[in-house]
Amino acid sequence: MADIDSPFEMIAAMAARARRASSALAHQPTSAKANGLRAAAEAVRADLAGILLANSEDMARAEANDLSGAMQDRLRLDARRVEAIADAIKAVAALPDPVGEVIDTRTRPNGLELTRVRVPLGVLGIIYESRPNVTADAAALAVMSGNAAILRGGSEAAHSNRAIHAAFTNGLTEAGLPTDVVQLVSTTDRAAVGAMLAAEGAIDLIIPRGGKSLVARVKAEARVPVLAHLDGINHVYVDGSADENMAGRIVRDAKLRRTGICGAMETLLIDRSYRDVAGLVRVLSGGGCEVRGDGRIRTLVPEVAAAAPEDWDTEYLDAIASVALVDGLDGALAHIGAHSSGHTDAIVAEDQDVAERFLAQVDSAIVLWNASTQFADGGEFGLGAEIGIATGRLHARGPVALEGLTTYKWVGRGSGQIRG
């Protein structure tokens, strides 16, 4: 890339190249896109040593800067995780291509046939933090959905992102797809983010994937449409009818399997009629989780620390959980209604009527019955990789994958109809 002083000029030049690449990609058959992704997956797998070396530089800087354990876990790559990145790219290649899908067809009384057809959005601007796997996930989803992507990862993963992007685009090029379909912003200057947010008409959709401050900045400054998610303040409600063994397994997994992901449980709600409240709380504390409880929990489990008011609205992304005793389903619904971020909420119950009422009345992007909140993941939903979990109500909701990166157009086929 030629030297460009202004980040606005840099983003404008990248967007122009992306627009040309997206136009070329939009007309590629499914087989060409799938072949390109398979080649990209093999290129990532082949460059394992280079990617791990780059990641080691990021990890050394993370340790020097005293990043939290959760942040370091998100950043860290090993052979297994790089293999998973390559597998995720291949999984996207095997998914049904949404481009060209006919959503519905109708014929008007005058004989005019109208068809609604899925088409790519165009140029995506994806701004993300910490996890280098997002570089490959976002790139793969963009390619398969016929879009071009401009990626801007966090400075903490700069070396890892560059290595993964280089391998990915090498694979695309070898397969004959336009290299500019996936571009990585080379600078870590925060002004580049501002330039992307201001690129009205050049970038069609901004997708932020990161913490509260990033999402807040994007929503406040963007002149481009935004597909965003809020914090993952996720709840598990354990009903009095719950099976004790199942409740313990789900609560432990929901909080402690990986504490730093957006699907991790942050608040546990326990029905006051549940048989072993103290035992369920100690599933968490015995697993190394710091528990902060309300007054009723602390009466039953005295060793628990007192929860502050802000705990109920905190995404910890760490081995910390807030726990409250509630008066049945109504109490759980009231708490979730007041504190949920609309991401993922779950119920553990044997009473089907209680569970169905929970599923119907909790207005979150994902609601689960007798399953861990850690299933809030596009891969687990059979969508392949995901670009993020959308918590809003427009365009896409929940895990956003291929279909969520398309829009549609109307195609009319007539035989001379006029409105004279």
C-alpha positions as CSV (number, residue, x, y, z in Angstrom):
1,M,0.0,0.0,0.0
2,A,1.3,3.4,-0.9
3,D,2.0,5.8,2.0
4,I,-1.1,7.8,2.8
5,D,-0.8,10.4,5.5
6,S,-4.4,10.8,6.4
7,P,-6.3,7.8,7.9
8,F,-9.4,9.1,6.0
9,E,-7.5,8.9,2.7
10,M,-6.3,5.4,3.7
11,I,-9.8,4.1,4.5
12,A,-11.2,5.8,1.4
13,A,-8.6,4.0,-0.8
14,M,-9.2,0.7,0.9
15,A,-13.0,1.1,0.5
16,A,-12.6,1.8,-3.2
17,R,-10.6,-1.3,-3.7
18,A,-13.1,-3.3,-1.6
19,R,-16.0,-2.0,-3.6
20,R,-14.4,-3.2,-6.8
21,A,-13.6,-6.6,-5.2
22,S,-17.1,-7.0,-3.8
23,S,-18.6,-6.4,-7.3
24,A,-16.4,-9.1,-8.7
25,L,-17.0,-11.5,-5.9
26,A,-20.8,-11.0,-6.0
27,H,-21.0,-12.8,-9.3
28,Q,-18.7,-15.7,-8.4
29,P,-20.4,-19.1,-8.2
30,T,-20.6,-20.9,-4.9
31,S,-18.0,-23.4,-6.0
32,A,-15.4,-20.6,-6.6
33,K,-16.0,-19.0,-3.2
34,A,-15.9,-22.4,-1.4
35,N,-12.6,-23.3,-3.2
36,G,-11.1,-20.0,-2.2
37,L,-12.0,-20.6,1.5
38,R,-10.7,-24.1,1.4
39,A,-7.4,-22.8,0.0
40,A,-7.4,-20.1,2.7
41,A,-7.9,-22.7,5.4
42,E,-5.0,-24.8,4.1
43,A,-2.8,-21.7,3.9
44,V,-3.6,-20.9,7.6
45,R,-2.8,-24.5,8.5
46,A,0.5,-24.4,6.6
47,D,1.7,-21.3,8.3
48,L,1.1,-22.6,11.8
49,A,4.7,-21.8,12.9
50,G,4.5,-18.2,11.6
51,I,1.2,-17.5,13.2
52,L,2.3,-18.9,16.6
53,L,5.5,-16.8,16.4
54,A,3.4,-13.7,15.7
55,N,1.1,-14.6,18.6
56,S,4.0,-15.0,20.9
57,E,5.0,-11.4,20.3
58,D,1.4,-10.3,21.2
59,M,1.4,-12.5,24.3
60,A,4.7,-11.1,25.5
61,R,3.4,-7.6,25.2
62,A,0.1,-8.6,26.9
63,E,2.0,-9.9,29.9
64,A,4.2,-6.9,30.0
65,N,1.1,-4.7,30.0
66,D,-0.5,-6.8,32.7
67,L,-3.6,-7.7,30.7
68,S,-6.2,-9.7,32.7
69,G,-6.1,-13.4,32.6
70,A,-9.4,-13.4,30.6
71,M,-8.0,-11.1,28.0
72,Q,-4.9,-13.2,27.7
73,D,-7.0,-16.3,27.2
74,R,-8.8,-14.6,24.4
75,L,-5.6,-13.6,22.7
76,R,-3.6,-16.8,23.2
77,L,-3.1,-19.1,20.2
78,D,-1.7,-22.7,20.2
79,A,-1.6,-25.4,17.7
80,R,-5.1,-26.6,18.6
81,R,-6.6,-23.1,18.3
82,V,-5.0,-22.5,15.0
83,E,-6.3,-25.8,13.7
84,A,-9.7,-24.8,14.9
85,I,-9.4,-21.5,13.0
86,A,-8.6,-23.5,9.8
87,D,-11.5,-25.9,10.5
88,A,-13.9,-23.0,11.0
89,I,-12.9,-21.5,7.6
90,K,-13.5,-24.9,5.9
91,A,-16.9,-25.2,7.8
92,V,-18.0,-21.9,6.3
93,A,-17.0,-23.2,2.8
94,A,-19.4,-26.1,3.3
95,L,-22.4,-24.0,4.3
96,P,-25.3,-23.2,1.9
97,D,-24.6,-20.1,-0.1
98,P,-27.3,-17.5,0.7
99,V,-26.5,-15.3,-2.3
100,G,-29.2,-15.7,-4.9
101,E,-31.6,-17.6,-2.6
102,V,-35.2,-16.8,-3.4
103,I,-37.0,-15.7,-0.2
104,D,-40.4,-15.6,-1.7
105,T,-42.3,-15.2,-5.0
106,R,-45.7,-13.8,-5.7
107,T,-47.7,-13.2,-8.9
108,R,-49.9,-10.1,-9.0
109,P,-53.4,-10.2,-10.6
110,N,-52.0,-8.4,-13.6
111,G,-49.5,-11.2,-14.2
112,L,-46.4,-9.4,-12.9
113,E,-44.2,-11.9,-11.1
114,L,-42.2,-10.5,-8.1
115,T,-39.4,-12.4,-6.5
116,R,-37.4,-11.4,-3.4
117,V,-33.7,-12.5,-3.8
118,R,-30.8,-12.4,-1.3
119,V,-27.9,-10.3,-2.3
120,P,-24.6,-9.2,-0.5
121,L,-24.6,-6.1,1.6
122,G,-21.4,-4.8,-0.2
123,V,-18.5,-3.5,1.9
124,L,-18.3,-4.4,5.6
125,G,-16.2,-2.6,8.1
126,I,-15.5,-4.9,11.0
127,I,-13.9,-3.5,14.2
128,Y,-12.9,-6.0,16.8
129,E,-10.7,-6.6,19.8
130,S,-8.5,-9.3,21.4
131,R,-9.4,-12.5,19.6
132,P,-7.3,-13.1,16.6
133,N,-9.6,-15.9,15.4
134,V,-12.1,-13.1,14.5
135,T,-9.8,-12.1,11.6
136,A,-10.4,-15.5,9.9
137,D,-14.0,-15.9,11.0
138,A,-15.0,-12.4,9.6
139,A,-13.0,-12.9,6.4
140,A,-14.6,-16.3,5.7
141,L,-18.1,-15.1,6.3
142,A,-17.6,-12.0,4.2
143,V,-16.2,-14.1,1.2
144,M,-19.0,-16.7,1.3
145,S,-21.7,-14.1,1.6
146,G,-20.3,-12.2,-1.4
147,N,-19.1,-9.2,0.6
148,A,-15.8,-7.4,0.9
149,A,-14.4,-6.7,4.3
150,I,-12.2,-4.1,5.8
151,L,-10.9,-5.5,9.1
152,R,-9.5,-3.4,12.0
153,G,-8.4,-5.6,14.9
154,G,-7.2,-4.5,18.3
155,S,-3.6,-3.4,18.8
156,E,-3.1,-6.1,21.4
157,A,-3.5,-8.7,18.6
158,A,-1.8,-6.8,15.8
159,H,1.0,-9.4,15.0
160,S,-1.4,-12.3,15.2
161,N,-4.0,-10.6,13.0
162,R,-1.4,-9.7,10.3
163,A,-0.1,-13.3,10.2
164,I,-3.6,-14.8,9.9
165,H,-4.7,-12.2,7.3
166,A,-1.6,-12.8,5.2
167,A,-2.1,-16.5,5.2
168,F,-5.8,-16.2,4.4
169,T,-5.4,-13.8,1.5
170,N,-2.5,-15.9,0.1
171,G,-5.0,-18.8,-0.1
172,L,-7.6,-16.6,-1.8
173,T,-5.1,-15.4,-4.4
174,E,-4.0,-18.9,-5.2
175,A,-7.6,-19.8,-5.8
176,G,-8.1,-16.9,-8.2
177,L,-10.3,-14.7,-6.0
178,P,-9.6,-11.0,-5.6
179,T,-7.1,-10.3,-2.8
180,D,-8.8,-7.0,-2.0
181,V,-12.0,-8.7,-0.9
182,V,-10.4,-9.0,2.6
183,Q,-8.2,-6.1,3.7
184,L,-6.6,-5.5,7.1
185,V,-6.1,-1.9,8.4
186,S,-2.3,-1.9,9.0
187,T,-2.2,0.9,11.5
188,T,-3.1,0.7,15.1
189,D,-3.9,4.4,15.2
190,R,-7.3,4.9,16.7
191,A,-8.0,7.6,14.1
192,A,-8.4,4.8,11.5
193,V,-11.5,3.6,13.5
194,G,-12.9,7.2,13.2
195,A,-12.3,7.2,9.5
196,M,-14.2,3.9,9.1
197,L,-17.1,5.2,11.1
198,A,-17.2,8.3,8.9
199,A,-17.0,6.4,5.6
200,E,-20.7,7.0,4.7
201,G,-21.3,5.7,1.2
202,A,-18.0,3.9,1.1
203,I,-18.6,1.3,3.8
204,D,-22.1,-0.2,3.9
205,L,-22.2,-1.7,7.4
206,I,-20.0,-1.4,10.5
207,I,-19.9,-4.4,12.8
208,P,-18.1,-3.8,16.2
209,R,-17.1,-6.8,18.2
210,G,-15.5,-6.0,21.5
211,G,-16.1,-4.4,24.9
212,K,-18.5,-1.8,26.1
213,S,-16.3,1.2,25.3
214,L,-15.7,0.1,21.7
215,V,-19.4,-0.5,21.0
216,A,-20.3,2.8,22.7
217,R,-17.9,4.7,20.6
218,V,-19.0,3.1,17.4
219,K,-22.7,3.8,18.1
220,A,-22.0,7.4,19.1
221,E,-19.8,8.3,16.1
222,A,-20.9,6.2,13.2
223,R,-22.4,7.8,10.1
224,V,-22.6,4.3,8.6
225,P,-25.3,1.7,9.7
226,V,-24.1,-0.4,12.7
227,L,-24.9,-4.0,13.6
228,A,-23.9,-4.1,17.3
229,H,-24.3,-6.1,20.4
230,L,-24.5,-5.0,24.0
231,D,-22.7,-6.7,26.9
232,G,-23.3,-10.3,27.6
233,I,-24.9,-9.9,31.0
234,N,-26.3,-13.4,30.8
235,H,-28.5,-15.1,33.4
236,V,-29.2,-18.7,34.4
237,Y,-32.4,-19.2,36.4
238,V,-32.6,-22.5,38.3
239,D,-36.2,-23.3,39.0
240,G,-37.4,-25.2,42.1
241,S,-38.3,-28.0,39.7
242,A,-34.8,-28.4,38.3
243,D,-32.9,-31.6,38.5
244,E,-30.0,-31.0,40.9
245,N,-27.3,-32.8,39.0
246,M,-28.3,-31.1,35.7
247,A,-28.4,-27.7,37.5
248,G,-24.9,-28.1,38.9
249,R,-23.5,-29.2,35.5
250,I,-25.1,-26.4,33.6
251,V,-24.2,-23.7,36.1
252,R,-20.6,-24.8,36.3
253,D,-20.3,-24.9,32.5
254,A,-22.1,-21.6,31.9
255,K,-19.7,-19.7,34.2
256,L,-16.5,-21.6,34.2
257,R,-15.9,-23.4,30.9
258,R,-14.6,-20.1,29.5
259,T,-15.1,-17.1,31.6
260,G,-13.9,-14.5,29.0
261,I,-16.5,-15.2,26.2
262,C,-19.7,-13.2,25.7
263,G,-21.9,-16.2,26.3
264,A,-20.6,-16.8,29.8
265,M,-23.1,-16.6,32.6
266,E,-22.6,-13.5,34.8
267,T,-25.6,-13.8,37.2
268,L,-27.2,-16.9,38.7
269,L,-30.8,-16.7,39.9
270,I,-32.0,-19.5,42.2
271,D,-35.6,-20.1,43.1
272,R,-36.1,-19.9,46.9
273,S,-37.9,-23.3,46.7
274,Y,-34.8,-25.0,45.2
275,R,-33.7,-27.9,47.4
276,D,-30.0,-27.2,47.8
277,V,-29.3,-23.5,47.3
278,A,-26.0,-23.6,49.3
279,G,-24.8,-26.6,47.3
280,L,-25.5,-24.9,44.0
281,V,-23.6,-21.8,45.1
282,R,-20.7,-23.9,46.1
283,V,-20.5,-25.5,42.7
284,L,-19.2,-22.1,41.6
285,S,-17.0,-21.2,44.6
286,G,-15.6,-24.7,44.7
287,G,-14.6,-24.3,41.1
288,G,-12.5,-21.2,41.8
289,C,-15.2,-18.6,41.1
290,E,-15.6,-15.6,43.3
291,V,-19.3,-15.4,44.3
292,R,-21.1,-12.1,45.2
293,G,-24.5,-12.7,46.7
294,D,-27.6,-10.8,47.8
295,G,-28.6,-10.7,51.4
296,R,-30.8,-13.9,51.2
297,I,-28.0,-15.9,49.6
298,R,-25.5,-14.7,52.2
299,T,-27.9,-15.9,54.9
300,L,-27.7,-19.4,53.5
301,V,-24.0,-19.3,52.4
302,P,-22.3,-16.9,54.9
303,E,-18.9,-17.1,53.2
304,V,-20.2,-15.4,50.1
305,A,-19.2,-11.7,49.6
306,A,-21.9,-9.1,49.5
307,A,-23.0,-8.0,46.0
308,A,-23.0,-4.3,45.3
309,P,-25.8,-2.7,43.2
310,E,-23.5,-2.5,40.1
311,D,-22.8,-6.2,40.2
312,W,-26.2,-7.0,38.6
313,D,-25.2,-4.9,35.6
314,T,-21.6,-6.0,35.2
315,E,-20.2,-8.2,32.4
316,Y,-17.3,-9.7,34.4
317,L,-15.6,-11.8,31.7
318,D,-13.8,-13.4,34.6
319,A,-14.2,-16.0,37.3
320,I,-16.7,-13.9,39.2
321,A,-20.5,-14.4,39.4
322,S,-23.3,-12.5,41.1
323,V,-26.0,-14.7,42.7
324,A,-29.5,-13.9,43.9
325,L,-32.4,-15.8,45.5
326,V,-35.7,-15.0,43.8
327,D,-39.3,-15.8,44.4
328,G,-40.0,-18.3,41.6
329,L,-40.3,-17.6,37.9
330,D,-41.9,-14.2,38.5
331,G,-39.0,-13.1,40.5
332,A,-36.5,-14.3,37.9
333,L,-38.4,-12.6,35.1
334,A,-38.4,-9.3,37.1
335,H,-34.7,-9.5,37.7
336,I,-33.9,-10.4,34.1
337,G,-36.2,-7.6,32.8
338,A,-34.3,-5.1,34.9
339,H,-30.7,-6.2,34.3
340,S,-30.4,-8.4,31.2
341,S,-28.5,-7.0,28.2
342,G,-30.7,-9.0,25.8
343,H,-27.9,-11.4,24.9
344,T,-28.5,-14.9,26.3
345,D,-30.6,-16.1,29.2
346,A,-31.3,-19.7,30.3
347,I,-33.6,-21.6,32.6
348,V,-33.0,-25.0,34.2
349,A,-36.3,-26.6,35.0
350,E,-38.2,-29.9,34.8
351,D,-41.6,-28.1,34.8
352,Q,-42.4,-27.6,31.1
353,D,-45.0,-25.0,31.7
354,V,-42.6,-22.9,33.7
355,A,-39.9,-23.3,31.0
356,E,-42.2,-22.4,28.1
357,R,-43.3,-19.3,29.9
358,F,-39.6,-18.3,30.5
359,L,-38.8,-18.9,26.8
360,A,-41.9,-16.8,25.7
361,Q,-41.4,-13.9,28.1
362,V,-37.7,-13.3,28.2
363,D,-36.9,-10.9,25.4
364,S,-33.3,-11.8,24.6
365,A,-31.7,-12.7,21.4
366,I,-31.1,-16.2,22.7
367,V,-33.2,-18.0,25.3
368,L,-32.3,-21.6,26.4
369,W,-34.0,-24.4,28.4
370,N,-31.8,-26.9,30.2
371,A,-28.7,-25.9,28.3
372,S,-25.6,-23.8,29.1
373,T,-25.4,-20.2,28.0
374,Q,-22.0,-21.1,26.5
375,F,-23.9,-22.5,23.5
376,A,-24.4,-18.8,22.4
377,D,-22.1,-19.3,19.4
378,G,-22.7,-19.4,15.7
379,G,-20.7,-22.7,15.3
380,E,-22.9,-24.4,18.0
381,F,-26.0,-23.2,16.1
382,G,-24.8,-24.8,12.9
383,L,-24.1,-21.5,11.3
384,G,-20.4,-22.0,10.9
385,A,-18.3,-19.1,12.2
386,E,-20.1,-16.0,13.4
387,I,-19.4,-12.3,13.1
388,G,-20.9,-11.6,16.5
389,I,-24.1,-11.9,18.6
390,A,-26.5,-9.1,17.7
391,T,-28.8,-8.0,20.5
392,G,-30.8,-5.4,18.7
393,R,-34.1,-6.0,16.9
394,L,-33.3,-4.8,13.4
395,H,-31.9,-6.7,10.4
396,A,-30.3,-9.6,12.4
397,R,-30.5,-11.0,15.9
398,G,-28.5,-13.6,17.8
399,P,-25.5,-15.2,16.1
400,V,-24.9,-13.3,12.8
401,A,-23.5,-15.5,10.1
402,L,-24.0,-15.8,6.3
403,E,-27.7,-14.9,6.1
404,G,-27.2,-11.9,8.5
405,L,-24.6,-10.5,6.1
406,T,-27.1,-10.3,3.2
407,T,-29.9,-8.1,2.2
408,Y,-32.4,-8.6,-0.6
409,K,-33.7,-7.0,-3.8
410,W,-37.0,-7.4,-5.6
411,V,-36.9,-8.8,-9.1
412,G,-40.0,-8.2,-11.3
413,R,-40.7,-10.2,-14.5
414,G,-43.5,-8.9,-16.6
415,S,-45.0,-9.3,-20.1
416,G,-45.7,-5.7,-21.0
417,Q,-47.7,-4.6,-17.9
418,I,-48.1,-0.8,-17.4
419,R,-49.9,1.4,-14.9
420,G,-51.6,3.6,-17.4
